[in-house]
Amino acid sequence: MNEHVAHLIALAASGVIVTVCVVLHYEALRFLSRTVGVHVHKRIGVLVVMLGLLVAHVVEIIIFALGYRVMQLDTGLGHIAGLNENSFFEFIYFSSVVFTTVGFGDLVPTGAIRVLSATEGLAGLAMITWSASFTFLAMQRLWPHLLSQAERNAKD
């Protein structure tokens, strides 16, 4: 396969995967926003937000891992050096390292599949910061007395 064609295919696949993950993340935030309200105790609400966001991130990592698995199936789009193709958990491990922007170490993408790695790092960073912002707003709403206590302590 022509290198330019491989990169265009990888870019298109990356766009689809990122779009699916962003929509999933948006819907998870919407669900959490509606679910955690006046009907849930404030302490439980914070736990629901944190656990819900962790689940959303894990699902997004798995979606990217599926993308790597499909792209590595003799498609001419490259491969991940050092990865055991018979273990899907290795794809999940690689995806989690890229999503959280920890960096490459024992597994390194080669070929057009690097496009997916680059977009996953960017998307992961964006979604993690989106989650952090959402968590901050939820904490402001659910635990205002704690935030005001922290402000008082900071002034002392």
C-alpha positions as CSV (number, residue, x, y, z in Angstrom):
1,M,0.0,0.0,0.0
2,N,1.2,3.5,-0.8
3,E,2.5,5.4,2.2
4,H,0.3,8.4,1.6
5,V,-2.8,6.3,1.2
6,A,-2.0,4.5,4.4
7,H,-1.7,7.8,6.3
8,L,-4.9,9.1,4.8
9,I,-6.7,5.9,5.9
10,A,-5.2,6.1,9.4
11,L,-6.2,9.8,9.6
12,A,-9.8,8.9,8.6
13,A,-10.0,6.0,11.1
14,S,-8.5,8.3,13.8
15,G,-11.1,10.9,13.0
16,V,-13.9,8.4,13.4
17,I,-12.5,7.0,16.6
18,V,-11.9,10.4,18.2
19,T,-15.4,11.5,17.2
20,V,-17.0,8.4,18.8
21,C,-15.0,9.0,22.0
22,V,-15.8,12.7,22.2
23,V,-19.5,12.0,21.7
24,L,-19.4,9.2,24.3
25,H,-17.6,11.5,26.8
26,Y,-20.1,14.3,26.2
27,E,-23.0,11.9,26.8
28,A,-21.3,10.6,29.9
29,L,-21.0,14.1,31.3
30,R,-24.6,14.9,30.4
31,F,-25.7,11.7,32.1
32,L,-23.7,12.5,35.2
33,S,-24.9,16.0,35.3
34,R,-28.5,15.0,35.2
35,T,-28.1,12.0,37.6
36,V,-26.2,13.8,40.3
37,G,-28.6,16.4,41.5
38,V,-30.8,17.1,44.4
39,H,-31.9,13.5,44.7
40,V,-28.4,12.2,45.5
41,H,-26.6,12.8,48.8
42,K,-23.7,15.2,48.2
43,R,-21.0,12.8,49.2
44,I,-22.4,10.0,47.0
45,G,-22.8,12.5,44.2
46,V,-19.1,13.2,44.2
47,L,-18.3,9.5,44.2
48,V,-20.8,8.9,41.3
49,V,-19.1,11.7,39.3
50,M,-15.6,10.2,39.9
51,L,-16.5,6.6,39.2
52,G,-18.6,7.6,36.2
53,L,-15.7,9.6,34.7
54,L,-13.3,6.7,35.3
55,V,-15.7,4.3,33.5
56,A,-16.0,6.7,30.6
57,H,-12.2,7.0,30.3
58,V,-11.8,3.2,30.4
59,V,-14.4,2.7,27.7
60,E,-12.7,5.3,25.6
61,I,-9.3,3.6,26.1
62,I,-10.9,0.3,25.0
63,I,-12.4,2.0,21.8
64,F,-8.9,3.2,20.9
65,A,-7.5,-0.2,21.6
66,L,-10.0,-1.7,19.2
67,G,-8.8,0.8,16.6
68,Y,-5.2,-0.3,17.1
69,R,-6.2,-3.9,16.8
70,V,-8.2,-3.4,13.6
71,M,-5.4,-1.2,12.1
72,Q,-2.8,-3.8,12.9
73,L,-4.6,-6.6,11.1
74,D,-2.5,-7.0,8.0
75,T,-3.8,-3.7,6.6
76,G,-0.5,-2.2,5.8
77,L,-1.1,0.6,8.3
78,G,1.8,-0.3,10.5
79,H,2.1,-2.1,13.8
80,I,3.1,-1.7,17.4
81,A,6.6,-3.1,18.0
82,G,6.9,-5.3,21.0
83,L,3.2,-6.0,21.3
84,N,1.8,-9.5,21.6
85,E,-1.0,-9.4,19.0
86,N,-2.7,-12.4,20.7
87,S,-3.5,-10.5,23.8
88,F,-6.1,-7.7,23.6
89,F,-5.1,-6.6,27.0
90,E,-1.7,-5.5,25.5
91,F,-3.7,-3.2,23.1
92,I,-5.6,-1.8,26.1
93,Y,-2.3,-1.3,28.0
94,F,-0.8,0.5,25.0
95,S,-3.9,2.6,24.5
96,S,-3.9,3.6,28.2
97,V,-0.3,4.7,28.0
98,V,-1.0,6.9,25.0
99,F,-4.4,8.2,26.3
100,T,-2.9,9.3,29.6
101,T,0.1,10.8,27.7
102,V,2.5,8.8,29.9
103,G,4.7,8.2,26.8
104,F,6.1,5.3,24.9
105,G,8.4,2.8,26.5
106,D,8.2,-0.9,25.9
107,L,5.8,-0.6,23.0
108,V,6.3,1.7,20.0
109,P,4.0,2.4,17.0
110,T,5.6,2.2,13.5
111,G,4.0,3.2,10.2
112,A,0.7,5.0,9.6
113,I,-0.7,3.7,12.9
114,R,1.3,6.5,14.6
115,V,-1.4,8.9,13.4
116,L,-3.9,7.1,15.7
117,S,-1.4,7.3,18.6
118,A,-0.9,11.1,18.0
119,T,-4.7,11.7,17.9
120,E,-5.3,9.5,21.0
121,G,-2.7,11.5,23.0
122,L,-4.4,14.7,22.1
123,A,-7.9,13.4,22.6
124,G,-7.0,11.8,25.9
125,L,-5.4,15.0,27.2
126,A,-8.5,17.0,26.1
127,M,-10.9,14.6,27.7
128,I,-9.0,14.2,30.9
129,T,-8.9,18.0,31.3
130,W,-12.6,18.2,30.4
131,S,-13.3,15.7,33.2
132,A,-11.2,17.7,35.6
133,S,-13.2,20.8,34.8
134,F,-16.5,19.0,35.2
135,T,-15.3,17.5,38.5
136,F,-14.3,21.0,39.7
137,L,-17.8,22.3,38.8
138,A,-19.5,19.3,40.5
139,M,-17.4,19.8,43.6
140,Q,-18.4,23.5,43.7
141,R,-22.1,22.5,43.4
142,L,-22.0,19.5,45.7
143,W,-19.6,20.5,48.4
144,P,-19.7,24.3,48.6
145,H,-19.0,24.2,52.3
146,L,-15.7,22.4,51.7
147,L,-14.6,24.9,49.1
148,S,-15.4,27.9,51.4
149,Q,-13.6,26.2,54.2
150,A,-10.5,25.8,51.9
151,E,-10.7,29.4,51.0
152,R,-10.8,30.4,54.7
153,N,-7.8,28.2,55.4
154,A,-5.9,29.7,52.5
155,K,-6.4,33.2,53.9
156,D,-4.9,32.2,57.3
